[in-house]
Amino acid sequence: MARVLIVGCGCRGRELARDLVAGGHAVRGTTRDPARLEAIAAAGAEPALADPDRVGTLVDALAGVTIVCRLLGAVDDASLHGPRLRALLERLVDTPVRGYVHETAGAGDEALVREAAATWSIPVATVAPEPGTGAARAAIRALLDSPAGQKP
């Protein structure tokens, strides 16, 4: 099975973590709030303190990860979001990550993710923000089932 990193492991992230763990996957979930680490662990995921707005804090959490799932919903400031998203996607090139699921806040996000996929050969899936986690689960499953998501 795979290790999935959920960046933004709030309520929906913890729901996704429980589903993935029940399916036999190892899950690591991030939060920028130390008070939320226990809730992530209670969902069955390995908690990691990291700030999605500071890519350097995510580096340790990427160790041994097959799929990154970024569940951050809409972002208020696209001028900051774009460069940070690009930096994260660039960082994935030198990791074991074989797929990236992005909850898109708009067309600009999706274009950037697709550009990264083409530039760095990272299989990606974008999902719209939703109340549940069905789309993210399906996207993770599709990436894991793809040839790029299979371990050699």
Backbone as numpy.savetxt, mean C-alpha at the origin, in Angstrom:
# Nx Ny Nz CAx CAy CAz Cx Cy Cz
2.53 -17.62 0.75 1.71 -16.45 0.75 2.58 -15.20 0.75
1.97 -14.08 0.61 2.69 -12.81 0.46 2.65 -11.98 1.73
3.58 -11.03 1.81 3.52 -10.00 2.84 3.01 -8.74 2.16
1.96 -8.15 2.74 1.36 -6.94 2.21 1.60 -5.81 3.21
2.04 -4.68 2.70 2.20 -3.48 3.52 1.01 -2.57 3.24
0.25 -2.24 4.29 -0.86 -1.31 4.16 -0.39 0.03 4.71
-0.25 0.98 3.81 0.15 2.33 4.20 -1.13 3.11 4.46
-1.29 3.48 5.70 -2.53 4.11 6.12 -3.45 3.04 6.69
-3.03 2.43 7.79 -3.77 1.30 8.36 -4.73 1.81 9.44
-5.69 2.63 8.99 -6.75 3.10 9.87 -7.86 2.07 9.93
-9.08 2.50 10.09 -10.22 1.57 10.22 -10.32 0.62 9.02
-10.31 1.17 7.80 -10.42 0.32 6.61 -9.17 -0.51 6.42
-8.02 0.05 6.74 -6.77 -0.71 6.63 -6.75 -1.90 7.57
-7.26 -1.70 8.78 -7.32 -2.82 9.72 -8.33 -3.87 9.27
-9.43 -3.44 8.67 -10.39 -4.39 8.11 -9.72 -5.22 7.01
-9.00 -4.55 6.14 -8.27 -5.24 5.07 -7.23 -6.18 5.66
-6.52 -5.73 6.68 -5.50 -6.57 7.32 -6.13 -7.85 7.86
-7.25 -7.74 8.55 -7.92 -8.94 9.09 -8.27 -9.91 7.97
-8.80 -9.39 6.87 -9.17 -10.25 5.73 -7.94 -10.93 5.13
-6.87 -10.18 4.97 -5.66 -10.75 4.37 -5.02 -11.78 5.28
-4.97 -11.50 6.58 -4.40 -12.45 7.54 -5.24 -13.73 7.55
-6.56 -13.59 7.51 -7.44 -14.77 7.47 -7.18 -15.60 6.22
-6.72 -14.94 5.14 -6.39 -15.63 3.90 -4.97 -16.19 3.88
-4.26 -16.08 4.99 -2.92 -16.66 5.09 -1.77 -15.73 4.77
-2.05 -14.46 4.52 -0.99 -13.51 4.20 -0.41 -12.87 5.45
0.84 -12.50 5.38 1.46 -11.70 6.43 1.18 -10.24 6.08
0.84 -9.45 7.07 0.47 -8.07 6.83 1.23 -7.17 7.79
1.68 -6.07 7.25 2.30 -5.01 8.05 1.47 -3.76 7.79
1.12 -3.03 8.84 0.31 -1.83 8.67 0.98 -0.63 9.30
0.90 0.51 8.62 1.56 1.71 9.14 0.57 2.70 9.73
1.07 3.44 10.67 0.37 4.58 11.24 1.42 5.60 11.65
1.02 6.86 11.64 1.94 7.89 12.13 1.70 8.17 13.61
0.66 7.55 14.19 0.29 7.79 15.58 0.65 6.57 16.44
1.63 6.71 17.34 2.02 5.57 18.19 0.86 4.96 18.97
-0.14 5.75 19.29 -1.29 5.25 20.05 -2.12 4.24 19.24
-1.94 4.19 17.93 -2.73 3.28 17.09 -2.00 1.97 16.77
-0.77 1.83 17.22 -0.01 0.61 16.94 -0.70 -0.63 17.51
-1.25 -0.51 18.70 -1.91 -1.64 19.34 -3.14 -2.11 18.55
-3.89 -1.17 18.00 -5.08 -1.53 17.20 -4.67 -2.29 15.93
-3.55 -1.91 15.35 -3.05 -2.62 14.15 -2.66 -4.04 14.54
-1.96 -4.18 15.65 -1.57 -5.52 16.11 -2.81 -6.36 16.42
-3.84 -5.76 17.00 -5.07 -6.49 17.32 -5.77 -6.99 16.06
-5.54 -6.32 14.94 -6.12 -6.75 13.66 -5.32 -7.88 13.02
-4.22 -8.26 13.67 -3.41 -9.36 13.16 -2.23 -8.94 12.31
-2.03 -7.62 12.18 -0.93 -7.11 11.36 0.25 -6.71 12.23
1.41 -6.74 11.64 2.60 -6.23 12.31 2.55 -4.70 12.22
2.52 -4.01 13.35 2.43 -2.55 13.30 3.77 -1.90 12.99
3.72 -0.81 12.23 4.93 -0.05 11.90 4.62 1.43 12.01
5.48 2.15 12.70 5.32 3.59 12.83 6.00 4.25 11.64
5.21 4.88 10.79 5.74 5.52 9.59 4.75 6.58 9.13
5.28 7.62 8.50 4.47 8.73 8.01 4.45 8.67 6.48
3.29 8.47 5.86 3.25 8.36 4.40 3.69 9.64 3.69
3.72 10.75 4.41 4.19 12.00 3.82 5.71 12.14 3.91
6.36 11.21 4.59 7.83 11.21 4.71 8.32 9.84 4.28
8.62 9.73 3.00 8.94 8.44 2.39 10.06 7.71 3.13
11.03 8.44 3.64 12.13 7.81 4.35 11.68 7.00 5.56
10.55 7.36 6.16 10.06 6.61 7.32 9.44 5.28 6.92
9.15 5.11 5.64 8.54 3.87 5.15 9.57 2.81 4.76
10.84 3.20 4.64 11.87 2.31 4.12 11.94 1.01 4.90
12.03 1.07 6.22 12.13 -0.16 7.01 10.88 -1.03 6.87
9.72 -0.41 6.72 8.47 -1.16 6.60 8.38 -1.92 5.28
9.18 -1.54 4.28 9.15 -2.21 2.97 9.90 -3.54 2.96
10.67 -3.83 4.00 11.47 -5.06 4.04 10.59 -6.29 3.91
10.89 -7.12 2.94 10.19 -8.39 2.75 8.77 -8.27 2.22
8.39 -7.10 1.73 7.02 -6.87 1.27 6.87 -7.21 -0.20
5.78 -7.86 -0.55 5.47 -8.21 -1.93 4.55 -7.18 -2.58
3.55 -6.73 -1.83 2.56 -5.78 -2.34 2.44 -4.61 -1.36
2.43 -3.39 -1.89 2.14 -2.20 -1.09 0.73 -1.75 -1.46
-0.07 -1.50 -0.45 -1.43 -1.00 -0.66 -1.56 0.33 0.09
-1.72 1.39 -0.65 -1.79 2.74 -0.07 -3.25 3.16 0.01
-3.78 3.20 1.24 -5.18 3.52 1.49 -5.27 4.87 2.20
-5.07 5.94 1.48 -5.11 7.25 2.11 -6.26 8.12 1.64
-7.07 7.63 0.71 -8.23 8.40 0.27 -7.86 9.70 -0.38
-8.73 10.68 -0.28 -8.52 11.98 -0.89 -7.44 12.76 -0.15
-6.66 13.51 -0.90 -5.58 14.32 -0.33 -5.91 15.78 -0.56
-5.73 16.58 0.47 -6.11 17.99 0.39 -5.19 18.83 -0.50
-3.91 18.51 -0.52 -2.95 19.37 -1.23 -2.22 18.57 -2.31
-2.72 18.62 -3.52 -2.15 17.86 -4.64 -0.72 18.29 -4.95
-0.36 19.55 -4.68 0.99 20.01 -4.98 2.03 19.30 -4.11
1.64 18.91 -2.91 2.54 18.13 -2.05 2.43 16.64 -2.34
1.22 16.19 -2.61 0.95 14.78 -2.77 1.69 14.18 -3.96
1.68 14.84 -5.10 2.31 14.31 -6.30 3.78 13.99 -6.12
4.59 14.94 -5.65 6.02 14.65 -5.45 6.27 13.54 -4.43
5.46 13.49 -3.39 5.64 12.44 -2.37 5.27 11.07 -2.93
4.20 11.03 -3.69 3.81 9.77 -4.33 4.89 9.32 -5.30
5.39 10.22 -6.10 6.47 9.89 -7.05 7.69 9.34 -6.29
8.05 9.98 -5.18 9.21 9.54 -4.40 9.00 8.12 -3.87
7.79 7.82 -3.41 7.50 6.47 -2.94 7.64 5.46 -4.07
7.04 5.77 -5.20 7.09 4.85 -6.33 8.53 4.64 -6.82
9.32 5.68 -6.83 10.74 5.55 -7.20 11.47 4.65 -6.22
11.14 4.76 -4.95 11.80 3.98 -3.90 11.49 2.49 -4.06
10.33 2.16 -4.58 9.94 0.75 -4.72 10.81 -0.02 -5.69
11.48 0.69 -6.59 12.31 0.03 -7.60 13.37 -0.86 -6.95
13.96 -0.40 -5.86 15.06 -1.14 -5.22 14.59 -1.96 -4.03
13.38 -2.48 -4.10 12.83 -3.30 -3.02 12.28 -4.59 -3.61
11.87 -5.52 -2.75 11.26 -6.75 -3.26 9.79 -6.58 -3.69
9.26 -5.37 -3.61 7.86 -5.13 -3.93 7.59 -5.49 -5.38
6.52 -6.29 -5.59 6.16 -6.75 -6.94 4.82 -6.20 -7.41
4.21 -5.32 -6.59 2.94 -4.73 -6.99 2.54 -3.61 -6.06
1.75 -2.70 -6.59 1.35 -1.51 -5.83 -0.13 -1.24 -6.08
-0.90 -1.14 -5.00 -2.32 -0.80 -5.08 -2.47 0.60 -4.51
-3.12 1.45 -5.28 -3.25 2.86 -4.89 -4.70 3.28 -4.87
-5.13 3.76 -3.72 -6.46 4.35 -3.63 -6.34 5.76 -4.18
-6.90 5.98 -5.33 -6.69 7.22 -6.06 -7.61 8.34 -5.60
-7.02 9.52 -5.49 -7.80 10.69 -5.11 -8.25 11.47 -6.33
-7.82 11.05 -7.52 -8.22 11.76 -8.73 -7.39 11.33 -9.92
-7.69 11.94 -11.05 -7.03 11.58 -12.31 -5.53 11.81 -12.26
-5.08 12.86 -11.56 -3.65 13.13 -11.45 -2.90 12.01 -10.77
-3.49 11.48 -9.69 -2.91 10.33 -8.99 -2.78 9.14 -9.91
-3.88 8.83 -10.57 -3.89 7.64 -11.42 -2.87 7.77 -12.54
-2.75 8.95 -13.13 -1.77 9.15 -14.20 -0.35 8.95 -13.67
-0.07 9.45 -12.49 1.26 9.31 -11.91 1.58 7.84 -11.61
0.61 7.12 -11.08 0.80 5.70 -10.79 1.02 4.92 -12.08
0.23 5.21 -13.11 0.39 4.51 -14.39 1.74 4.84 -15.03
2.18 6.10 -14.91 3.49 6.50 -15.44 4.59 5.72 -14.74
4.48 5.58 -13.43 5.48 4.82 -12.67 5.50 3.36 -13.11
4.32 2.81 -13.32 4.24 1.41 -13.77 4.98 1.22 -15.08
4.80 2.15 -15.99 5.46 2.06 -17.30 6.96 2.31 -17.18
7.34 3.28 -16.38 8.75 3.67 -16.26 9.57 2.61 -15.53
9.04 2.12 -14.41 9.83 1.22 -13.56 9.32 -0.20 -13.56
8.42 -0.53 -14.46 7.88 -1.90 -14.57 7.33 -2.41 -13.24
6.55 -1.58 -12.57 5.90 -1.98 -11.34 4.43 -2.27 -11.67
3.97 -3.49 -11.51 2.55 -3.75 -11.73 1.72 -2.96 -10.72
0.71 -2.27 -11.19 -0.11 -1.43 -10.32 -1.59 -1.69 -10.53
-2.35 -1.28 -9.54 -3.82 -1.25 -9.64 -4.27 -0.02 -8.90
-5.23 0.68 -9.45 -5.81 1.81 -8.74 -7.25 1.47 -8.38
-7.65 1.92 -7.21 -9.01 1.70 -6.75 -9.57 3.03 -6.25
-10.86 3.20 -6.40 -11.51 4.40 -5.90 -11.75 4.26 -4.40
-11.69 5.37 -3.67 -12.03 5.30 -2.24 -13.46 4.75 -2.09
-13.63 3.85 -1.14 -14.94 3.24 -0.92 -15.11 2.97 0.56
-16.34 2.77 1.01 -16.56 2.48 2.43 -15.90 1.17 2.87
-15.91 0.15 2.05 -15.34 -1.14 2.40 -13.96 -1.34 1.80
-13.52 -2.58 1.77 -12.19 -2.89 1.26 -12.21 -3.90 0.12
-13.38 -4.15 -0.44 -13.50 -5.16 -1.49 -12.65 -4.88 -2.70
-12.61 -3.64 -3.16 -11.82 -3.30 -4.34 -10.33 -3.48 -4.07
-9.88 -3.07 -2.90 -8.45 -3.23 -2.56 -8.09 -4.70 -2.47
-8.96 -5.51 -1.84 -8.70 -6.95 -1.74 -8.61 -7.58 -3.12
-9.53 -7.22 -4.00 -9.53 -7.77 -5.36 -8.28 -7.35 -6.11
-7.86 -6.11 -5.94 -6.66 -5.62 -6.62 -5.41 -6.35 -6.12
-5.32 -6.55 -4.83 -4.18 -7.29 -4.26 -4.17 -8.71 -4.81
-5.30 -9.34 -4.81 -5.40 -10.72 -5.32 -4.96 -10.78 -6.78
-5.42 -9.82 -7.59 -5.06 -9.81 -9.02 -3.56 -9.63 -9.19
-2.96 -8.75 -8.41 -1.51 -8.55 -8.53 -0.75 -9.79 -8.09
-1.20 -10.44 -7.03 -0.52 -11.65 -6.56 -0.67 -12.80 -7.56
-1.79 -12.83 -8.26 -2.02 -13.90 -9.24 -1.33 -13.64 -10.58
-0.87 -12.42 -10.80 -0.21 -12.09 -12.07 1.19 -12.67 -12.07
1.78 -12.90 -13.24 3.14 -13.43 -13.31 4.15 -12.57 -12.56
3.99 -11.25 -12.58 4.93 -10.36 -11.90 4.83 -10.52 -10.39
3.66 -10.90 -9.88 3.46 -11.05 -8.44 3.92 -12.39 -7.90
4.21 -13.33 -8.78 4.68 -14.64 -8.36 6.15 -14.58 -7.98
6.49 -15.27 -6.93 7.93 -15.33 -6.57 8.62 -16.28 -7.54
9.88 -15.94 -7.92 10.60 -16.79 -8.86 10.92 -18.14 -8.25
